[in-house]
Amino acid sequence: MEERICLGRVDVNMWRGGQGEPLFVLTGWNGTFLENKEMLEALARENFSVYGIELPGTGKSDAPGKDWVFLDFIPLLDEILAYYGVSEGIILGHSFGCVAALKFARYFPHRVKRLVISNPPNLSPKKFWGASIIFRLVFLLFTVLIALPCWLFSNVIRLRRGTLLGFVRRLGRQYPYLTRSGGVMRKILSIIISDNTAEDARNVNVPALIVGSEKGGITPLSNSLALHKALRGSDLVVIPNAPHDFTGVWAQKFSGIVRDWVMSKKL
């Protein structure tokens, strides 16, 4: 079920399900429960109490009033655990949510019993002159030429999931968030892309699992391999032929991998 919790600075939309060990899931940039619900439901069937988090600015959560950096997300996660009375839990970061999960495990290790990372972004993004201008231009072109037409089209014609038209619908869903709160989400994405998390990974000392998709798309498998190398003592599982997001049968495979790994650490 979904619920909205007030934490003072922002109101956060949560998804809760299952019973068992507490597992907090951080969705990716613009990740909403529309895209991640199947993964959350699959995890909830594996004896976890799942707390899905739509990070500020995504889904139904409030957009932050300024250009948040990841150090702003860290105390927010601490507040969410405290709100639910959880002193220590499993933290799962998917896609760009991995960066917040890594930083939380580094600065709040006493709060993190296990760390799971799936399809992470590049640890050390390359910076070059004019990158900010190029990013703004690409973002504008994507918003106007791709997301807006898909949004208009999907609101006129009923589109089914699992088809090419369903992919158009998904792109269309991004449009309202791309323009939300005067471009705050665009600025946050720029910060995320430029964030160097290699140092965070080298300073994480909690049991960690990295799950990479063979067909990761926007977050290629090489990112997972690099993180596995930087994160000392971490375990790595690669899912053959899996896409970036875990839906349908991939959600089942992913949840089973997480369950088996958590159980192995208890032995």
N, C-alpha and C positions, 0 to 999 in steps of 0.2 A: 504494500500500500504506500501511497505518497502522503507526506506531511510537510508542513512548513514550520521551521523553527526560527525563533528570533534570538539573535546572539548579540544584539546591541548595535554593532557596526553595520551589519547587513542581515537580511532574512534569507535563509538558505532552504532550498527545496530538497527533501530527502526521500529516498525509497527504502522501505524496510520489509524484510521477509525472512522466513526460516527461523530455526532455533539451533543454538549451539555456540561455538566459539565466535566471538565478535570479529567481523571482517568488514573493514571500511574500504569502499571502492571509490577512487577518484577518477572521474571521467576525463576525457581529453578536452582540448580546446573546442568550444562550442558543442561538446558532447552532451547530449540530453538523454533522458530515459526513453525517448522514442527510438533511439539507435541502440541503447545499451540494455534495454529491459530483459531481453532473452538471456544475456550473459548473467545479469543479476539473479534472475529466476533460477537459472541452472546452478549457480553457486549456492542459492538458498536451499536447494534440494540435497546438498552435500553436507548437512549437519553444521551449517554456519548460520549465525545471526548476521545477516547482510545489511549493511547501511550504505546505500548508494548515495553519493553526494553530487549534486549539480553545482559545480563551483560558481562563485559569484560572476554574474554576467552571462551564464549559460542557462538554458532551460527556463524554469520559472523562478530561479534565484535572482535576488537583486543584483543589479549591475553596480560595481563599486564606483564611488564618486570621483575617483582619481585613477591615475595610471598605476595600478597595482604591480608590484614585483613579487617574486616568489616568497620573499621574506614576509610579505603581508599575508600570504596564505598559511604559513606555518603556525602562527598563534591561533588562526581560525580553526585549523584542524584540532589543535589542543582543546579549544573551546567546545568543539563538537563531541569529542570523546568525553569531556567532563559533563556535558549536557545529558548524555546517556548513561552516566555513571560508570564508564569503562576506564579503568586505570591503565590497561595494557591491551592492545589488540593487534590483529593482523592488518597491515596496510597494503592495499593493492592499488597500484597506479597504472593506468592504461594510456598509451600514447603520450600526449603532453602532460597528462596527469602524473606521469612517471617522475617528472622533475620535482613537483611538489612533494611526492612521496619520498624521494631520495633526500631532499633537504630536511623533511620532517624526521626521517630516520637518523640523519646526522646530528641534528640539534636537539631532538627529543628522543634519544635511544631508549630511555626508560619507559616510553609510551608504546614502543614498537616491539611486539613479541616476534613477529615474522614480517618480512618484506617481500612482496611479489611485484615484479615489474613485467609488463607485457608491451611489446612493440614500442620501445622507447625512441625518442627523437635523437638526433645527433648530439653526442656529448660535448664536442668542441666545435661549434659552428665557425666557419671561416668568415672573417670580416674583411671588407675591402672598401675603398673609397667609392662613395655613391650608392652603397648598399641600401641606405635608408630611402633614397629617392626611388630606386628601382623597386623596392618593396612596396612603397606607396602606390606606384604606377600599376604594378601587377595586381595588387589588392583591389584597386579601383576598377581595373578592367574585368577582373573576375566577378566583382559585385554587379557591375552594370551589364556586362555582355553574357554572363553565364547564370549567376544566381537569380537575378531579377527576372529574366525570361522564363527560367524553370519554375520560379515561384508563381508567376502569372499563369503559365501553362497548367501547372498542377492544381490550381484553384478553379480551372475551367473544366478539365477532364478528370474523371475518376481514374486513378492510377493504381495498379495492383503491385504488391511487393513481389520480389523475385524476378522482375522483368526489367528490360531496359528503361521502360517508362517509370518503373519504380525507382530506378536510380536518378532519373530526372526529378522525381518528387523529393528525393532526399537532398539533392542539391538545392532545390527550391526552398526547403526548410531552413537553409542557412541564411537566406536573405534577411529576415527580420533581425537576426543576431549580428550580422555584419554591419548593420546600420544603427545598432542599439546605443543609446546614451551618448549621442554625439561622437561616435567613433571610438569609444573606450575599448571595445573588443578588438578593434584593429590595432590600437596601441599596445594592448596586452599581448596580442599575438607577436608583435614586433619584439617585445621584451622577451617573450618565451624563446623565440627563434635565436636571439642573440645571447641568451644565457649560457654560460660555460659551466656545465655540471660535472666535469671530469674530476675536479677537486672534491666535490661532494661525494662522488662514488668512492674515491680513495679513502674517505674518512667515515664510511659507514661500517659499523662493526656488529650488525645484527644478522641472523640467518636470512639469506636472501635467495630467491628463485627468480630467474629471468626466463620468460617465455617469448620466443621469437617466431614470427610467421614466415614461412618460406617465401610467400608472396605478400610481403608486408606493404608493398606499394609506397605510400608517402613516408613510411618509416621502414626502410629496407632492413633485411636480416643482418647486414653488416653492423647496424647500430647495436643490435642485441649482442653480437659477438664482441664488439668493442667494450660494451658495458660489463660483460662477463669477465673480460680481462682486467678491467679497472677495479671491479668490485671483488676484493679478495675473499676466497672461500665460498663464492656464490655457486649455485647450481644452474645449469642451462638446459632447457628443453626446447627443441625446434619442432614445430608442428608442420609436417609436409603439406604443401598445397593450400595452407590456410591463408585467408585474406587478412587485411588489417583489423577489421572489427570481427568479433566472435558472435555470430548469429547462427540459428539453426543447429545443425550437427556440430559446427565448430564451437558453439557455446558449450555443448555437452563434453566435447573433447577437452576444452580448456578447463572447465570446472573439475573434471576428473583428474587432470594433471595437478591442479592446485590441491585438491583433497588428498591425493596420494603423497604429495610432497610434505604437506603439513603432518600427515600421519607418520611419515618416515622420521620426522624430526622429534616425534614423541617417543620413539622406540629407544 
